[in-house]
Amino acid sequence: MGFDGLVVPDALKRLVARDLVAGVVLFGRNIESDSQLFALARELASLFADADAARAEPRGAPIFAVDQEGGAVQRVRPPAIAAVPRVQPMRDAVQALEGDEGALEALGHAMGQGLRAFGFNVDFAPVLDVDTNPANPIIGARAFGTTPERVIATALPFARGLERAGVAWCGKHFPGHGDTDLDSHLALPKLGHDRARLDAVELAPFRAAVAAGASMLMSAHVVFEALDAALPATLSARVIPEVLRRDLGYDQVVVSDDLEMAAIRDHYDVATIARGLAAADVDLALVCRDLDFAEALALALLPSAAADRRITRLRRGLSPLVTGPIPPFPSALAAALMP
């Protein structure tokens, strides 16, 4: 869940105590300064530790997540956090570093170290979408490249760097948002590509991510008509169960994209969303702001032994929510920074 403000709301505290929350995602609206973010991380760590201590079997570290992609999607950044520099959008960073795998891994490591200093243990990155549509209003420069080969060769080294820094990475947006011409924050996109095209382009980076041991992938609020003409991947009984779970053999955590986005919230009620998530074999529901909606959805979700197993395995492997000094950004990576 996400929330408004600089301190943990009482409503979120109650939901954590009721064991309805696996973790928290922060945005720029939650970050004012180094000292405030350190204090917020400590408060969250204490809150989840108290809840975990009350259980017969501890679940492990809570998810403390952020979207730290670079470019416009970088939540921990100046001026609030002066010691964490602004990074170019990944398309431009890849070009600035000339696609060098070692440099991109170092970039992921440096960005991950900046996150770990504040206790973050999950980055909702890298974007694994292939930027094949110049008219795409939401992916574009967030993507690592315009071909699946380029995305695989550059995004996965970046992900290794995050992992080496103690930050779990989450590839997004399965099975691919790169060729849409609508923004799922505002509408429900549809793609008409056949399965052969999806296999060759959209799915290739996710297949590589599964092979690389991705511990989390994020679903796309996109209708893939060749797979399910009626429902977006996040709510489809075919896309994730048949393609990701069966065909690609993925048995780790799938988290939805934000369920407050218009692609979902404007089309489906809480009960339908809950049933769809269960049918789609999505483990974690992501609600980034509205705590009342989050609570209603959490209470409507259908129990799943497989999801509980995957989430517990993920959380037991996450780094704890501890804070530390902010390491300097390597001068060798200066080309990747915003000009």
C-alpha angles and dihedrals in degrees: 000000000000128000144187124261140029099281133051110274118234089238091060091047089056092049092051090050089052090054093243097123128071094184150319135265120207131208136189089272089066097051124078106149145343093267094047093049092047089051093047092051091050092049092051092047091053093045095053093040090057091049092047092049090058092059125089090227119031116233098207131238118350119243109261102185141176139173101246104162101133128247115046091348101065115113101179103061146109139329092032092038105029095180094060108072126216112261124208120251107280095252089058095040090054090052093046090052090043092237091291108167094207092051092047091051088050089050091052090047093050093048090046092052089053090054095045090055087068095042099259112151102175130052117193089222160140107056106225095185116121112234098228099139118066088195093059105124099199112032110039111111091013088075121085093226151342096252130053090237092057093047092050093046094051110025096052095054087050088051091050088055092054090049092049088055091055096259119125113224129222118205115214153241107004126231092009138293098186101099099045122113095206132068111237089212086069108023144003109270123208131201123199100193117135122241094261091058092045091051093049099045121007098035099041097083091046091050088053091047091053090050089049091057102255108190093200138023128185123224126232123235089224131119110232099198096198089057103033120354094192110044137044116248092257091063102027123116089208112042103060099023095048104029106029101027101033107026099033094033096229115166101165131096122305115196123192122237112250107308091207090071115114092245087071111017095049093052109034138044125227095265092049092048091050093050091045094052090052093048090047092052091236109162103197129037113212118210111171105190121355108083094183090056090045092053093048091049094046090054092048097049115112117238114253124187091198093053092046090051093049095045093048091049090050095048094047088056096048125103114253121257096261125141131217144159118316108245119224116260110250113257089217088070096052091114089066093058126098110270 
